[in-house]
Amino acid sequence: MRRFALLAWLRVCTALTIVSAFYLTLYYVTLPGEMPFWLDQTVRLGFRIFLHNDIPDPDTDIAEVPLLFYFACAIVLVGSIVGIAATMTWRRALSPRLRRL
């Protein structure tokens, strides 16, 4: 019973992390302003290194890479917050109840 509850709790926390990071990324993308200069230069450097100076169209193809970068940063941020909160909730609220079963 305890193992099943732990697996269910991990799945809920993982789903919460992914959905929250998705909405945080959408919020950040809708803010007014352009892509930061350092991120633009980093993406262009990555394309130069991995595609050997075959840089795609900057207006269409380069925009997806910073979106993935923002999503990865949101996953790390939200995942650490959800991880801390989930651990505290598991230890204080759920674990004593499962010991009684």
Secondary structure, DSSP 8 states (H G I E B T S, - for coil): -HHHHHHHHHHHHHHHHHHHHHHHHHHHHHSSS---HHHHHHHHHHHHHHHTT----TTTTTTHHHHHHHHHHHHHHHHHHHHHHHHHHIIIIIHHHHHH-
